[in-house]
Amino acid sequence: MTTIQEPSAVSKFDLYSRGMHALHNVLGTVDAEEFISLVKSDRFDYTEWQRQHFDQKTLEQISAEAEAYVTEHPYVGDPSTII
């Protein structure tokens, strides 16, 4: 049986480490650093970004994109640690 960790069970250090690892893997070192700099300097509003990004899409589009992502990026880790 798969257990789901509550977000509060993840330490700030672990979350930071996983986030940096994800940014580095997707963007590369230089672009990851640039992204962090942009977010910090521009007073990035994630909630507003989400609204602008997702309000333009239908539920069907979001669902199809999520399904495509899961198909293209299957989880290869330990299923007992899925959060």
N, C-alpha and C positions, 0 to 999 in steps of 0.2 A: 504494500500500500504506500502511496506517495504522501509524504507529509508536506504541508505548506507552512513556511516560516512567516510569522507576522512581521511586518516591516520594523516594528520596534525591537524585534529580536536581533536585528542586524546592527552591529556597532557602527558608529560614525566612521571609524577607520576602515572597516570592511566595506562600507558603502562607498567611501571615497576611493579606495583601492580598486574596487570593481568598476566604478565609473571611469576612472582614469584608464584602466585597462581597456574598457570598451571604446573610449574615445581614441586611444592610441591605435587600437586594432582597425578601426573604421577610417579614421582620418589620417593616421600617421602622426609622428611626433610633432612636426612643425605646425600642421593644421590644427592639431588638438590644442596646442598652446595658444594659437591664434584664436581659436573658438573660445577658450576660457577667458582670454583677455577681452574679447568682444562682449561676452556675457557680463563680465565684471564692470567694464567701463561704460557700457550703454544702458545700465540699469534695466537689463533684459527682463521683461514681464512674461514669464512662461504661460500664465493663464491667458493673457491677451493673445500671445502667439498661437496657442491652441485654438482659441475661438476663431481667429482669422484663418487658420489652416483647416480646421475641421468643419466650420460652418459652411464652407464652399462645397462640401462633399455630402453625398447621400449616405444613408446607413448602409445601403447595398455596396457602395464603392468602398467604404471603410472596411466592411466585412470581407470583401473580395481581396483587398490589399493585405489584410491580416492573414487570410488563408494562404495567399501566395507567399507571404513572408515565411510563414511556418513551414510550408512545403520546401522553399528554397533554403531555409536555414534550420534544419532539424536540430533539436536539442541533443547534444552528445555527452552531456555531463551525467552526474549521478542523480537519478530521478528522485532520490529521497531528499534532495536539497533544493528542489524547485521552489522559488518564491513567487 
